[in-house]
Each structure stands twice: as C-alpha cells, then as structure tokens.
C-alpha cells in the first residue's frame, strides 16, 4: 500500500482484481507488479485487515523510523517545523472525528479532519496527528509539542510555526516544556506588532522599492527576555497592497449598489444591515468601512486612518523568539524554511493523493493517513539519496523518469514467456545507482509454456 501510494496512488480496492455488478473484470495494480517473493494475490480484505493491524503500532513505527533515518543521514535536529492542513470527505459517509471548520482546500461545505505535521529542516516527517475536523489550528500546537518532548526527547531544537499558531497559551506551553521557539505574530492588530514596527522605523529601517530587493530586518526590544525581529519585503508589500486593493474595489462596488437599491426597493433597516454585513464579511476588508442605515437609506465611508495604518504596515511581518543566542539572519531563515511543511502538504495532496478518502470509520481513516505519511517519508529518503549523489531532482521528477522503464512480455520460440525490462537511458541509470538499485539482467521473469 505504501509503494502504491508513492508510484501510482489507488484505492485499496484498486490494488486487486474485482468484478463489478455488470460482470466486468477490473485489473488491479498488484497484477502489474513483479513481486520478488512470487507471493499469491492479496484480496481486498487483506489490505483492510493490514490497516487495522498497522494503526496500533503507529507511534512505535514513527519513533524507530525517525531514529533510523536521522542516523543514516547523520542529521542534527536543530529545527522542528510544525503546521496543520485539512482533508475533506466526499459523499455522506464520514468518520467519527469528521467536522466542519476552516478548510485549507476552501471546502467549508465538506466535513473534514485536521492533520498536524512536524518535519525536520530537511523536510523529513517526524510525526503527525489527526484532529477532529472543527479543531482550531492554534489549539493543536501544545499537544504536538508535548508529544515531541515525551516521545522523542526533543529539548534543544527550536520549534518554528506560522502565525496561525501564535497565542499566549501556546507560548506559555512551549516555555513550560523547555522549548525555544520562533513564531510570527498573528495579526497587525496586536499591540506587539505596532510597538515593534514603530521601534524598527525609529531605528531607520529602510524600505527598498525594487521587487527583487533582498529582505531587510531589524531586531528591536519590546519586552524583557523576548526578541522581536521586524522584517520588510518589497515583494510582500506589493502583494499586500494588490490583494487589499482588489478586495476594496469589490467591496466598494457592492456597497454602491446597495446605496442605490436601498431607496428604490424601500429596504428596511434590518435588511440593509444584513446585506451590508454580508458584503463586508465576504470582502475581508470590513474593518476599513463604517456605515449608517435607515429605512430606504444607506451611506458608507472609508476609515482613512485605518487605511493609512494598513498601508504603513504593507510588506512587514514580525517574528518573536525566546532563543537568546540565535543570530537574527538565522531566525529569519528558519521562518522562511517553513515552506518545507508547505511542500510536504503539497506532495501529500498531489503526488501521494491523500484525497479522496474511501474510508468512513475513524481507525481506517487514521490508518490511511498513516500510510500516506509513510509514503511521504519514503519519498523524502529517496530524494535525500538523490541529492547526496549530486542529482538535484525532486522525487516527482525522479519517478517520472523511472516510469520510462517498461516490462515487455514476449514469447521465446514458443517454449517460454519472457518478461524483459527496457534499456534505461543515462539519467535513469544514474537515478537507479543513486538509490542502490542495480539491474543485473534485463530479464525479469521466464515462464515455460504448456507446449514446452
């Protein structure tokens, strides 16, 4: 199941031969594989039972794999990146922990589960947890950090999280557990953000306008025993401005339409307030507007003081850490490396096809996610082996290249059926060598015919 998830993701039923209600035979993936053990075909029930046997050993397997992989590659664990994503269910059948909440796939109309993932700075997964679908992202960090400490004994590494994990409760929990951390302030509305930004600008932090300019940063003192790093990016400033500008234009168009319709349609104050609220909430710039409503009348205006404050903060983000010695450039670099988790989620959902989830019981759903986790770990190990051999290839690129290898079946002098591999090209040979695979003979299998 792990191998299939990596090279040709299918459902568990898609692994086996099966006949539909019309009597049509569907050939499964396992029939395309030359198993070295010559094992008999496995049925659908075998895979489901294997999932049931697998799940109770999840923690033990994760622990041993983590230690084994870090030993193989001699990887010092200095940074731990943590983030969450979600995956939703199709159809009406959902598991016990499914729920409705913020969807990273923008499918709030579907029941989902939330998945927390911790990875190393090389992108190797350490552990994962499955949470109920309505779990708020920020509430997942404390239990995950406790698990990292109890199971893996991690004390020195720095935990790095995005703004969705920022809360006073999380900072307290991390500090009580003895962790160092790097987190991005959650909102521009936070008092710390305004204080840090004012201090950085007071120090003369420059704001280059060239989009290709490097990020500039300044460390400021806002509170004792904490360090705040103010970072400015011209590219981010352009992005912030353009996103807000598009939202403002859509909001203004909708508000002007409501202004014109209110007297024509004799709208009540209640109906006007309802429509205006919906417009402002959906536009995501509601805080920048104020309005007055009455029977058949609606007027609105932009809060220019807030708009100027938003413009002033374009391109800035503020990092907070309790690490006393980590140099400022490394603090910034560690935060930027959070993209390793984003890459992991992208691979899990696209390359390994986490969704659709064909299981409706909680243990099976969690086992399915664990199998995807194992496939992703295998993918990262293969990728590290490729990089160690000087091949700067992603695992997706390497698999596409290896897919050019084919097994061709032909009859030899009516005495045997021969399965023979095609000849690999130079890049394919380098990939196989990097992975420790040697094709000693192009002949994969020889089966004598009945005539022979």
Number of C-alpha atoms within 10 A of each C-alpha: 19 17 14 19 22 23 17 13 20 18 20 21 17 16 24 18 17 16 10 8 7 6 8 9 11 14 14 17 18 16 13 10 10 13 11 8 6 7 8 7 13 13 14 16 11 12 16 17 11 12 20 15 12 17 19 12 10 16 13 11 13 21 14 10 17 17 13 12 16 14 11 9 12 9 13 11 14 14 21 25 28 27 25 26 19 24 22 26 21 13 9 8 13 22 19 14 19 25 21 17 21 19 20 13 10 10 16 14 11 19 25 26 26 26 22 18 20 25 21 23 21 16 23 23 26 22 23 22 17 20 21 19 23 18 18 15 20 17 15 21 25 18 12 18 20 18 16 17 14 12 13 15 10 20 15 12 16 22 25 25 23 21 16 18 25 21 16 9 14 18 21 13 17 19 13 10 16 13 21 19 21 25 24 22 21 17 15 17 10 10 9 17 24 16 15 24 24 15 18 21 13 9 12 10 18 12 18 15 12 10 13 10 12 12 17 16 21 21 19 18 14 14 11 7 10 13 20 28 23 26 20 23 23 21 18 16 19 14 14 17 15 12 10 18 13 12 16 20 12 16 22 19 12 16 21 13 11 21 19 14 16 21 15 11 10 13 19 16 17 12 16 23 17 11 14 22 13 12 20 22 12 12 18 13 17 18 12 17 17 12 12 13 19 16 14 18 19 22 15 15 12 15 12 11 9 13 15 11 12 16 13 12 17 20 19 21 22 25 23 20 21 20 16 10 7 11 10 17 12 10 22 18 11 22 19 12 17 21 16 19 25 16 12 21 21 15 17 20 15 12 18 25 18 22 16 13 17 17 19 16 14 15 17 20 23 22 21 25 22 22 23 24 24 21 21 25 22 19 23 19 19 18 21 23 18 22 14 12 14 11 16 13 14 16 21 16 11 19 17 13 15 18 11 13 14 13 19 12 15 13 14 13 8 12 14 17 16 18 19 17 17 13 14 17 12 8 13 19 16 17 21 16 15 20 16 9 11 10 13 7 8 13 15 16 15 16 12 13 12 8 7 8
